[in-house]
Amino acid sequence: MSQQTAIQVLKPKFHIEECLAQVRECLERGWTGAGFKTVELEEQWKTYTGHSHACYLNSNTAGLHLAVRLLKRRYGWQDGDEIISTPITFISSNHAILYENLRPCFADVDEYLCLDPEDVERKINARTRAVLFVGYGGRVGRLERILEICRRHGLRLILDAAHMSGTRVKGVFPGTWEGVDVAVYSYQAVKNLPTGDSGMVCFAEGELDTECRREAWLGINKDTYSRSSNSGTYKWKYDVETVGFKYNGNAIMAAIALGQLPYLDEENAYRRTLVKRYDQRLSSNPRVQIIGAPYAEECAYHIYEILVPDREALLARLAKENIYGGVHYRDNTEYAMYAYGQGSCPRAHELSQHLLTLPLHLYLTLEDVDRIAAIVNQAVKEDL
Ligand SMILES: *Cc1c(COP(=O)(O)O)cnc(C)c1O
């Protein structure tokens, strides 16, 4: 066993003093629920990303659910209609489709582990209503091509941007591109902008943003904050027009996000430095396949993944050195819920047997990366 301290696969770094100062404001003011800091965060997120609308929720999963729900209502989709999605994702992406009695139709992935435009186009049928694109590892993949396909076929596009906080293409956030109906970010505990749990849903259309706020607050047509803050009296009269959910974000989580956001760009730049070093050290090994990224110089890498012949052996070898890798993600069609999709995405299935996530986080040094890469290169040579 190595004497060095354990290296985890993901490890959030918090700017503790800044976060505590933000949280202190909430506690001193006596406002820890929705409003106040959540409003401030929504405003800052819009400025940072260029999104016209941003609604702060308690998770990306909640945001994906509301994205599917509101688009279904807006465009009159029927139960059983299909959304084309990826099998290589965290299950939230696909559960969000099932929550609304729609059906994920799986399309295969490309070399970036994002949806493959050609297979997306092949999977379109009379019941297809939308494409749910996951920016895997922070990458934008071939989203532009997929948007063009959506335009041609009259499909909506939902962007699961859980990994994409900070990813730009030529200075622009892909979630703001023409044709993206909604982008959903995650500020879950280990994401690039970590809180405890929370997320941001950014609709292109203002009306959907308004509906989203109501749906996220049990269907109540006025939020508590605007009921209490605009005048001296607490306006208790509100109407309830739909059965909504309790999905709103709170001021404590928003305070942490506000403490972290000023550092996001420089932290993403450091992630890119680490990724580049991994790539340099591993690219000469013919048995290790690295995953590239289009517009790599602006990618907010969330995870660093490679493809190796024997994943289990390498994970075990790393663990012996007190280094912990992971797997993101299992082919979702291996889960009972999605078994109906088995065999429909051969490339995704094959790749997901060999996919391994190496440590990538802000506590990692270039020397750590060199050491990890050396162990990988040695281990993969030995398993020949
Ligand atoms: C983390 C993650 C989610 C879920 O985000 P939460 O904020 O935890 O709900 C969804 N999709 C992907 C790809 C993720 O990595």
PDBQT file of the ligand as one rigid body, heavy atoms in Angstrom, charges set to zero:
ROOT
HETATM    1  C1  LIG A 401     -25.257  14.645 -12.143  1.00  0.00    +0.000 C 
HETATM    2  C2  LIG A 401     -26.016  14.408 -13.402  1.00  0.00    +0.000 A 
HETATM    3  C3  LIG A 401     -27.399  14.566 -13.476  1.00  0.00    +0.000 A 
HETATM    4  C4  LIG A 401     -28.247  14.813 -12.266  1.00  0.00    +0.000 C 
HETATM    5  O1  LIG A 401     -27.924  15.992 -11.619  1.00  0.00    +0.000 OA
HETATM    6  P1  LIG A 401     -28.543  16.257 -10.146  1.00  0.00    +0.000 P 
HETATM    7  O2  LIG A 401     -28.289  17.723  -9.954  1.00  0.00    +0.000 OA
HETATM    8  O3  LIG A 401     -27.800  15.391  -9.201  1.00  0.00    +0.000 OA
HETATM    9  O4  LIG A 401     -29.985  15.932 -10.205  1.00  0.00    +0.000 OA
HETATM   10  C5  LIG A 401     -28.010  14.426 -14.684  1.00  0.00    +0.000 A 
HETATM   11  N1  LIG A 401     -27.323  14.128 -15.806  1.00  0.00    +0.000 NA
HETATM   12  C6  LIG A 401     -25.994  13.937 -15.776  1.00  0.00    +0.000 A 
HETATM   13  C7  LIG A 401     -25.282  13.619 -17.042  1.00  0.00    +0.000 C 
HETATM   14  C8  LIG A 401     -25.303  14.061 -14.574  1.00  0.00    +0.000 A 
HETATM   15  O5  LIG A 401     -23.992  13.826 -14.534  1.00  0.00    +0.000 OA
ENDROOT
TORSDOF 0
